[in-house]
Structures are given as C-alpha cells and as structure tokens.
Amino acid sequence: MVPHLLRLVQGPDHRWLLIATGLLGATAPVAADMVSRSVIAPLELPIGIITAMIGGPACLWVLLYGSGKTILLRDLTTEIAPARGRVTLNGRAIAGQSPAALPRRRAVLPQQSALSFAFTAAEIVGIGLDPLPLEGVRG
C-alpha cells in the first residue's frame, strides 16, 4: 500500500518514489507495532488489527482514485499527451517517434475491444503488425 499512497500524494516521479517507499515502507510496520503495544498497555493488540485499520481505508482510497496504470498505458500508446513531463521509450520521447515505428518497440493489448465485422485471427494479428512484414502468417 505504501508505494500506491505515495504515488497518489507525490506523483509518478520514480526517483523520489523509490527512496520514499523504502523509508516509509520500513517505518510503517515499526510504527504499527509501537501503536499495537501502547494502545492498551500492558496488553498488546495484534499488529494485524492496526495494519488493517490503516490498510483498509488506504486500499479503498487507492481503488477510488487509482494508481495511474491506465493513464501510463494511454500515455505509452499516444492516446493522450502527458499532463506534465514527457514519456520516453528506450530513452527517446514517444511524441517524436513515427506511428509506424512504435509497434516495433512496444506492444499493447487493449482491455476492451469490439469488432463490428468478422476478421480471422491472422488478419487481426496483421493489423497489429501493420508496418511489419507478415511472413509465415496465413489467412
């Protein structure tokens, strides 16, 4: 949960996210253990109760507000432009690459697709490989 919460708070800067996740990811269980030992001292609450009290609402928050995977895929497919920064693939900006060259470097399978007319499997593969030769694919 820690990486998702940090990504929602800070954004997709992975340089900062890796450091913060390491620190907060190690600190969160220690803090939960301290709370579980001190809430009803001298008795001890199971740490799972404390983490569930924090993790349940946090999980709900991530479900409601998302963690950015769909936006990242839409950025990679050039369906949308990023709100800030730039999207790179192999060190080159996606926006500067030709639409014919992109399928050679990345493949995307949409979550939903509906075809309103009949295609054979080979024809559908051929659509995805449009700029590439279809050697060995038979219809």
JOGI-V164306 format. One record per residue. N is the residue number from 1. RES is the residue in one small letter. SS is DSSP state (H for helix, E for strand, C for the rest). Layout:
[[N & RES & SS] [N & RES & SS]]
//
This chain:
[[1 & m & C] [2 & v & H] [3 & p & H] [4 & h & H] [5 & l & H] [6 & l & H] [7 & r & H] [8 & l & H] [9 & v & H] [10 & q & H] [11 & g & C] [12 & p & C] [13 & d & C] [14 & h & H] [15 & r & H] [16 & w & H] [17 & l & H] [18 & l & H] [19 & i & H] [20 & a & H] [21 & t & H] [22 & g & H] [23 & l & H] [24 & l & H] [25 & g & H] [26 & a & H] [27 & t & H] [28 & a & H] [29 & p & H] [30 & v & H] [31 & a & H] [32 & a & H] [33 & d & H] [34 & m & H] [35 & v & H] [36 & s & H] [37 & r & H] [38 & s & H] [39 & v & C] [40 & i & C] [41 & a & C] [42 & p & C] [43 & l & C] [44 & e & C] [45 & l & C] [46 & p & C] [47 & i & H] [48 & g & H] [49 & i & H] [50 & i & H] [51 & t & H] [52 & a & H] [53 & m & H] [54 & i & H] [55 & g & H] [56 & g & H] [57 & p & H] [58 & a & H] [59 & c & H] [60 & l & H] [61 & w & H] [62 & v & H] [63 & l & H] [64 & l & H] [65 & y & H] [66 & g & C] [67 & s & C] [68 & g & C] [69 & k & H] [70 & t & H] [71 & i & H] [72 & l & H] [73 & l & H] [74 & r & H] [75 & d & H] [76 & l & H] [77 & t & C] [78 & t & C] [79 & e & C] [80 & i & C] [81 & a & C] [82 & p & C] [83 & a & C] [84 & r & C] [85 & g & C] [86 & r & C] [87 & v & C] [88 & t & E] [89 & l & E] [90 & n & C] [91 & g & C] [92 & r & E] [93 & a & E] [94 & i & H] [95 & a & H] [96 & g & H] [97 & q & C] [98 & s & C] [99 & p & H] [100 & a & H] [101 & a & H] [102 & l & H] [103 & p & H] [104 & r & H] [105 & r & H] [106 & r & C] [107 & a & C] [108 & v & C] [109 & l & C] [110 & p & C] [111 & q & C] [112 & q & C] [113 & s & C] [114 & a & C] [115 & l & C] [116 & s & C] [117 & f & C] [118 & a & C] [119 & f & C] [120 & t & C] [121 & a & H] [122 & a & H] [123 & e & H] [124 & i & H] [125 & v & H] [126 & g & H] [127 & i & H] [128 & g & H] [129 & l & C] [130 & d & C] [131 & p & C] [132 & l & C] [133 & p & C] [134 & l & C] [135 & e & C] [136 & g & C] [137 & v & C] [138 & r & C] [139 & g & C]]
//
